[in-house]
Amino acid sequence: MNRIKEVLKQQGRTQTWLAEQIGKSYVVVTNYCNNNTQPSIPVLRDIAKVLDVDVRELLVPTKE
């Protein structure tokens, strides 16, 4: 599970914007945001870089 959608909302950015920034289609990014598919680690790192957040902020913790 990822938190890409929440981080985009916090930053006031759109899925379309993110798709353009990382060179993926809107459909692919929408699937990431809706947790239908998960980005690979390299893509997740690219997303974190574009959003200027630590990659860990994009992930749902598995332990408290």
Biotite code that builds the C-alpha atoms (Angstrom):
import biotite.structure as struc

atoms = struc.array([
    struc.Atom([0.000, 0.000, 0.000], chain_id="A", res_id=1, res_name="MET", atom_name="CA", element="C"),
    struc.Atom([1.172, 3.504, -0.741], chain_id="A", res_id=2, res_name="ASN", atom_name="CA", element="C"),
    struc.Atom([0.207, 7.049, 0.198], chain_id="A", res_id=3, res_name="ARG", atom_name="CA", element="C"),
    struc.Atom([0.866, 8.768, -3.130], chain_id="A", res_id=4, res_name="ILE", atom_name="CA", element="C"),
    struc.Atom([-2.699, 10.051, -3.420], chain_id="A", res_id=5, res_name="LYS", atom_name="CA", element="C"),
    struc.Atom([-2.608, 11.587, 0.083], chain_id="A", res_id=6, res_name="GLU", atom_name="CA", element="C"),
    struc.Atom([0.737, 13.287, -0.515], chain_id="A", res_id=7, res_name="VAL", atom_name="CA", element="C"),
    struc.Atom([-0.477, 14.727, -3.826], chain_id="A", res_id=8, res_name="LEU", atom_name="CA", element="C"),
    struc.Atom([-3.574, 16.100, -2.082], chain_id="A", res_id=9, res_name="LYS", atom_name="CA", element="C"),
    struc.Atom([-1.484, 17.614, 0.733], chain_id="A", res_id=10, res_name="GLN", atom_name="CA", element="C"),
    struc.Atom([0.671, 19.383, -1.850], chain_id="A", res_id=11, res_name="GLN", atom_name="CA", element="C"),
    struc.Atom([-2.265, 20.505, -3.988], chain_id="A", res_id=12, res_name="GLY", atom_name="CA", element="C"),
    struc.Atom([-0.960, 18.592, -7.007], chain_id="A", res_id=13, res_name="ARG", atom_name="CA", element="C"),
    struc.Atom([-2.801, 16.391, -9.483], chain_id="A", res_id=14, res_name="THR", atom_name="CA", element="C"),
    struc.Atom([-2.258, 12.894, -10.750], chain_id="A", res_id=15, res_name="GLN", atom_name="CA", element="C"),
    struc.Atom([-1.933, 14.340, -14.257], chain_id="A", res_id=16, res_name="THR", atom_name="CA", element="C"),
    struc.Atom([0.893, 16.590, -13.086], chain_id="A", res_id=17, res_name="TRP", atom_name="CA", element="C"),
    struc.Atom([2.689, 13.648, -11.455], chain_id="A", res_id=18, res_name="LEU", atom_name="CA", element="C"),
    struc.Atom([2.283, 11.521, -14.583], chain_id="A", res_id=19, res_name="ALA", atom_name="CA", element="C"),
    struc.Atom([3.934, 14.243, -16.674], chain_id="A", res_id=20, res_name="GLU", atom_name="CA", element="C"),
    struc.Atom([6.777, 14.662, -14.171], chain_id="A", res_id=21, res_name="GLN", atom_name="CA", element="C"),
    struc.Atom([7.695, 10.974, -14.029], chain_id="A", res_id=22, res_name="ILE", atom_name="CA", element="C"),
    struc.Atom([7.024, 10.150, -17.683], chain_id="A", res_id=23, res_name="GLY", atom_name="CA", element="C"),
    struc.Atom([4.176, 7.726, -17.053], chain_id="A", res_id=24, res_name="LYS", atom_name="CA", element="C"),
    struc.Atom([0.621, 7.744, -18.388], chain_id="A", res_id=25, res_name="SER", atom_name="CA", element="C"),
    struc.Atom([-2.231, 9.161, -16.333], chain_id="A", res_id=26, res_name="TYR", atom_name="CA", element="C"),
    struc.Atom([-3.749, 5.657, -16.155], chain_id="A", res_id=27, res_name="VAL", atom_name="CA", element="C"),
    struc.Atom([-0.581, 4.197, -14.636], chain_id="A", res_id=28, res_name="VAL", atom_name="CA", element="C"),
    struc.Atom([-0.393, 6.955, -12.008], chain_id="A", res_id=29, res_name="VAL", atom_name="CA", element="C"),
    struc.Atom([-4.104, 6.576, -11.224], chain_id="A", res_id=30, res_name="THR", atom_name="CA", element="C"),
    struc.Atom([-3.531, 2.866, -10.623], chain_id="A", res_id=31, res_name="ASN", atom_name="CA", element="C"),
    struc.Atom([-0.680, 3.742, -8.248], chain_id="A", res_id=32, res_name="TYR", atom_name="CA", element="C"),
    struc.Atom([-2.844, 6.297, -6.419], chain_id="A", res_id=33, res_name="CYS", atom_name="CA", element="C"),
    struc.Atom([-5.752, 3.882, -6.053], chain_id="A", res_id=34, res_name="ASN", atom_name="CA", element="C"),
    struc.Atom([-3.437, 1.067, -4.933], chain_id="A", res_id=35, res_name="ASN", atom_name="CA", element="C"),
    struc.Atom([-4.514, -1.124, -7.847], chain_id="A", res_id=36, res_name="ASN", atom_name="CA", element="C"),
    struc.Atom([-0.838, -1.574, -8.736], chain_id="A", res_id=37, res_name="THR", atom_name="CA", element="C"),
    struc.Atom([2.323, -0.638, -6.901], chain_id="A", res_id=38, res_name="GLN", atom_name="CA", element="C"),
    struc.Atom([5.219, 1.269, -8.444], chain_id="A", res_id=39, res_name="PRO", atom_name="CA", element="C"),
    struc.Atom([8.589, -0.421, -8.619], chain_id="A", res_id=40, res_name="SER", atom_name="CA", element="C"),
    struc.Atom([11.226, 0.789, -6.167], chain_id="A", res_id=41, res_name="ILE", atom_name="CA", element="C"),
    struc.Atom([12.998, 2.927, -8.812], chain_id="A", res_id=42, res_name="PRO", atom_name="CA", element="C"),
    struc.Atom([9.683, 4.544, -9.817], chain_id="A", res_id=43, res_name="VAL", atom_name="CA", element="C"),
    struc.Atom([8.768, 5.103, -6.166], chain_id="A", res_id=44, res_name="LEU", atom_name="CA", element="C"),
    struc.Atom([12.112, 6.854, -5.703], chain_id="A", res_id=45, res_name="ARG", atom_name="CA", element="C"),
    struc.Atom([11.390, 9.037, -8.753], chain_id="A", res_id=46, res_name="ASP", atom_name="CA", element="C"),
    struc.Atom([7.988, 9.946, -7.328], chain_id="A", res_id=47, res_name="ILE", atom_name="CA", element="C"),
    struc.Atom([9.544, 10.827, -3.963], chain_id="A", res_id=48, res_name="ALA", atom_name="CA", element="C"),
    struc.Atom([12.132, 13.013, -5.680], chain_id="A", res_id=49, res_name="LYS", atom_name="CA", element="C"),
    struc.Atom([9.511, 14.868, -7.747], chain_id="A", res_id=50, res_name="VAL", atom_name="CA", element="C"),
    struc.Atom([7.312, 15.385, -4.672], chain_id="A", res_id=51, res_name="LEU", atom_name="CA", element="C"),
    struc.Atom([10.363, 16.345, -2.572], chain_id="A", res_id=52, res_name="ASP", atom_name="CA", element="C"),
    struc.Atom([9.553, 13.875, 0.199], chain_id="A", res_id=53, res_name="VAL", atom_name="CA", element="C"),
    struc.Atom([11.366, 10.968, 1.798], chain_id="A", res_id=54, res_name="ASP", atom_name="CA", element="C"),
    struc.Atom([10.389, 7.737, 0.050], chain_id="A", res_id=55, res_name="VAL", atom_name="CA", element="C"),
    struc.Atom([9.182, 6.403, 3.413], chain_id="A", res_id=56, res_name="ARG", atom_name="CA", element="C"),
    struc.Atom([6.448, 9.055, 3.451], chain_id="A", res_id=57, res_name="GLU", atom_name="CA", element="C"),
    struc.Atom([4.931, 7.388, 0.400], chain_id="A", res_id=58, res_name="LEU", atom_name="CA", element="C"),
    struc.Atom([4.575, 4.022, 2.131], chain_id="A", res_id=59, res_name="LEU", atom_name="CA", element="C"),
    struc.Atom([2.079, 2.796, 4.680], chain_id="A", res_id=60, res_name="VAL", atom_name="CA", element="C"),
    struc.Atom([4.018, 1.563, 7.728], chain_id="A", res_id=61, res_name="PRO", atom_name="CA", element="C"),
    struc.Atom([3.813, -2.146, 8.441], chain_id="A", res_id=62, res_name="THR", atom_name="CA", element="C"),
    struc.Atom([4.728, -1.714, 12.116], chain_id="A", res_id=63, res_name="LYS", atom_name="CA", element="C"),
    struc.Atom([3.884, 0.954, 14.621], chain_id="A", res_id=64, res_name="GLU", atom_name="CA", element="C"),
])
